[in-house]
Amino acid sequence: MNALKRWQTPQHFLIFISIIVPIAFSSWMALLNNFVVEKAQFDGADIGLLQSVREIPGFLAFTAVFVLMFIREQRFMLVALALLTIGTAITGFFPSLVGLLLTTLLMSTGFHYFETLKQSLSLQWLNKEEAPEMLGKMISVGALASLLTYGALWVMLEILHLDYLTVYVTTGGLGLVLVVIAALIFPEFKSATPQNKKLVLRKRYWLYYALTFMSGARRQIFTVFAGFLMVEEFGYSAADITMLFMINYVFNFLFAKKIGRYIGVIGERRALTFEYIGLILVFIGYALVTSAEWAAALYVVDHLFFALALAIKTYFQKIADPADMASTAGVSFTINHIAAVVIPVTFGLIWLISPALVFYIGAGMAGLSLLLALNIPLKPEHGNEVVCFAVKKANA
């Protein structure tokens, strides 16, 4: 019992829930492109529409702060995880455009509320010194869970030859069981600072908002079109995509915690500068690639850069009022998804004309993100939010 109580800490709760999402959401993502092409006969415009619908709950993430007037953050997080896992479990039952739109909306509502609350609670429960490394550790643990999930997916698809329906039910159902376990074994943790229960938009957070917006735009290029490139242009099977994801998460498992520690040492400005220069090269590579092997290499490198994006969160933690974490988490997810709602469907139409153009535009987005990152001070803090345009009034 004492050992269990020692394990019942906010940090361990965050690590435990970091296992659940990879099992359910990673399964959904890994199978998606092949499932929609093979079972629902999707084209580029259809996948763009589906991904735009998937991002609608992210656009509405600001509503989380209103729900928090009726339910505590930790409990709300567990409800969101339940929606995510149930949405994944039932996906295989509806191999049609309308069916996939509805199940995706359910799954995505849970996922985006969960991610909003996870960011809020992480920045509340972790101090500024431990946050970069701990956030990296959470990515590393999630990567290990994803790696094991993708290994299990490969076995189910290639060895056991299970159909998509069975695989979705298995992974979604397992995720739901873990949600119930988390609800039973962890107590409710309290935050040191009471959170604002209203929307907060502050002028001095403008750079954080801008970086978040561009991050959402960049993420869509990878999530929607890089994976679709592998299937449509190079003929990757579901097992091949699963193997690619396994390689991605081996790198994340090995290096994410070190990357978090590295960000704590070199600072957010240098970390994001490195990320965006790398992304410019990766997106140009996508536009020019003609080899399936080189496309896979770009895909792995692209995914590895995601760990560096946690520097945006630690930058905000250093400049923000502690009471703004919950409300700003919802606002930032909405900002992150403004582009995410528009890009998949519009770029899906561009894809029909020129897949390469989609990635060239992505390179331009990474270039704009680089310019924004150069405005981060070497030592960001309250009152020193931006290199050239710091706003001194805390309540602006």
Secondary structure, 3 states (H helix, E strand, C coil): CHHHHHHCCHHHHHHHHHHHHHHHHHHHHHHHHHHHHHHHCCCHHHHHHHHHHHHHHHHCHHHHHHHCCCCCHHHHHHHHHHHHHHHHHCHHHCCCHHHHHHHHHHHHHHHHHHHHHHHHHHHHHCCCCCHHHHHHHHHHHHHHHHHHHHHHHHHHHHHCCCCHHHHHHHHHHHHHHHHHHHHHHCCCCCCCCCCCCCCCCCHHHHHHHHHHHHHHHHHHHHHHHHHHHHHHCCCCCHHHHHHHHHHHHHHHHHHHHHHHHHHHHHCHHHHHHHHHHHHHHHHHHHHHCCCHHHHHHHHHHHHHHHHHHHHHHHHHHHHCCHHHHHHHHHHHHHHHHHHHHHHHHHHHHHHHHCHHHHHHHHHHHHHHHHHHHCCCCCCCECCECCCCCCCCCCCC
